[in-house]
Amino acid sequence: GNLSLLQPKAISFANSQTIRDNGGGGLAIRVPNYRLDLIAGTDAGNGHITFQTNNGTERMRVSNGGNVGIGTTSPAVKLEIKTATSDTTSVEGLRLYNAGGGIGAGVKIGLGVGATYSEKAYLRTDIISGGSGRLFIGVNGSDRVLIDNAGNVGIGTTTLTNSSGYSTLSISGTTGGQIAFQTSGTGKHYLFSSALDFNIYNSQAGNIRLYTSASEKMRITSSGN
């Protein structure tokens, strides 16, 4: 049979838990002092929990295996977000914001941006008010890479310096900065600096060559000539 509740009736349980009409045509479940458990069965195909709106349209589910899907009924990872929009439309899949105080900043992760929608994914900072809009990438609790709001990049430093009109890659370490080049994991060549010197280093028995206008103008051989 069916159980009907007429406003403003409610079903009450021990410890003040209630199931009642929420006053807006919906249903409210209130558990003020203890946890609320939603339990599904063990069947791999049907043992999931779904959250639906719009009179039966599924919006989110927790699968039998513990994966959470938003916009998908078969999440393959711990959190999978899927949009029905085609890849020719810019879509923000995840937005994280801190809007407290005088400065508000956020991070957006989305898909399908750009004039021709050729950029298939993006990670972007968004400044609500104040601040400089910098994006940090950290490892083991420390900032390792910084991209500032002018497009300059810092590795090992958060203090970026550049000449007017130039975009800069700044690399800093306790000894200096270094860029290493390899071919299929072999042959180490470096551009590196110390406090006083800037160095070009070829670890192989090859040449160092300088080009302009697509042709070689000068070379230093492995013998020093």
N, C-alpha and C positions, 0 to 999 in steps of 0.2 A: 504494500500500500504506500501511499504518499503521506508526507508530513507537511502540513501547511501552517505558516505563521502569518497572522494578521497584524499589521502595524499597531502599536509598537512592541509587539510581543517578542520574547527571546527565549532561547533554551539556555538554562544556566546549569553549570557543573560545580563541583567542589573547587575551592581555591579561586573563586571569582571568574572562572572561564565562562565565556558566553558565545553563542552564535545568534546573531540578530540582524534585522534589517538595518542598513547603514543610513537610512533616511533619504538616500538619493536613488532608490530603486535597486540598490545592490545588496551585497551580503558582507557582513563584518564578522570576523573571528577574533575574539579578544582573549589573550593569554597573558595576564599582567605580570605574573611572578615566576613562570616556569617556561620551559622550551615548548615549541610547537613542532611536532613531527609529521611529515608527509611521507607515507610509506607505500611503496609499490611492490609488486610481486617480483619473483626471480626469473620469470620467463624472459628470454633474450629478446624476443620480438615485441612483447607487450608490457614488460615490466619497467615502464618509464613513467615519469611525472611530466605532464604538459601544463602550460599556462596559456590560456586562450582569452581573446577579447573579440568584440564585434560579433557576438552571438555564435561563437564556435570556431573562429579563425585562430589557429595555433601561432603563438608568437615566440615561445621559448619552451625547451624541454630539457630535462635531466635524464640521460639514457640509463639503461640497465648497468652499463659499465662505469657510470659516474661522469661521463662527459656532458658538457653543457652546450646546447646549440641555440643560437638566436637566428631565426630565419632559415633554419635547416632542421629536418627531422632525423638526420643521421649524422650527428657530430662525430668526427673521427679523432679529435684531440680534446684536451681538457676544456678549452673554450674555442668554439668555432662560430664566427659571425659571417653570415651570408646575406647578400642583398639580391633582390629580384631584378634590380636595375641593370641594364646592359653596361658593358665596359666602355661605352662611349659617353658616359655620364659621370661626373665627379661625385663620389660618395664618401662621406666620412663614416668609417666603421666604428671608430672608438675615439672618444674625446675625454680628456682628463683636465680638470680645471681646479685652480686654487684662486678664488675670487675674494679672499679676505683682505682686510686692511686697505692701504692706499695703492698697492700694486697687485694686479691680478694677472696670472700667467696660466697658460694651458699648453697641452700637447695634443695634436690631432694625428691620427693614423687613418689613411684613406686610400681610395683606389680611383684610377681612371681620371687623371687631371691633365691639364695642358690644353693648348689651343686645338691640337689634333688628337687629344686623349692618348698620345703615344706613351706617356708616363703612366705605368700601370700601378704604381704604389708610391706613397709618400709618407714621411714622418716630418711633422712641421710644428714649430712653436707658434703660439698665438698670444699676443699681449693685449690684455683688456685695458689696462691703464698703468702708466709708469713703466720702469724697467727698460731693458735694452734688447730683449728678445733673443737671447743666446741659447743655443742647444748644446748640452753637454752629453758625452758618452763616457760612462764610468765603468771601471773594472775593480773588483775587490775593495770597494768603498772609496776609491779615489777617482777624480776626474782625469781622463786620459786624452780625450779629444774634445775640442771646442769649435763650434761654428758660430760666429757672431752675426749680428743682423746686417752686416755689409757683405757677407759671404766669405770673409776671411776665415782660415782654418788654423787652429793651433794644436800641436801634438806635444804633450809634456809641458804645456804652458797655458795660462789663462790671460797672459798679458801680450796682446797682439799689437805689433807695430807695422805700419806700412806707409809708403809714400802716397801722396794724394793721387787718386785716380787709378791706383793699382789694387788688385786683389792679391792677398798674400797667404802663403803657407809658412807658418812659423813652427820650427822644430827645436825643442830645447831639452837638454839633458845635463847631468852633472859634469860631463866632460865637454859636451857640445851637441850639435844637431847632425843627423846623418840620414842620407837616403841610399838604400842598397838596391842594386839591379842584378837580376839573375836571368839565365835562359834555361828553362825547364829544370830549375833547381840547382843549376851548376854555374860556375863562372861568376865570381863576386866582384862587382865594381861599385865604387862608392863616391858620393859627393858628401863631404863632411867638414865640420868646422871645429875649431877649438877657440879659446879665448882670443887668440891673436891671428890665427891662420885660417884660410879656406883652402881645402884640398880636393884634388881630383885623383882618384886612386883606381888603377887597373891591376887586379891581382893576377891576371893571366899574361902570357908572353905575347901580348897583342899591342895595338897602337891606341893612341888617343888622337882623335881627328876632330877638326873644326870645319864646319860647313857654313856657307852663306849662299843665297840664291840657288839652293839645291845642288851645290857642287862643293867638293872638298877644296879648302884653301890652305890648310896647314895640318901637319901631323907630327906627333912625337912618337918615334918607334920604340920598341921595347929595349933597344940598346941606348936610347937617350938622344938619338939624332933627330 
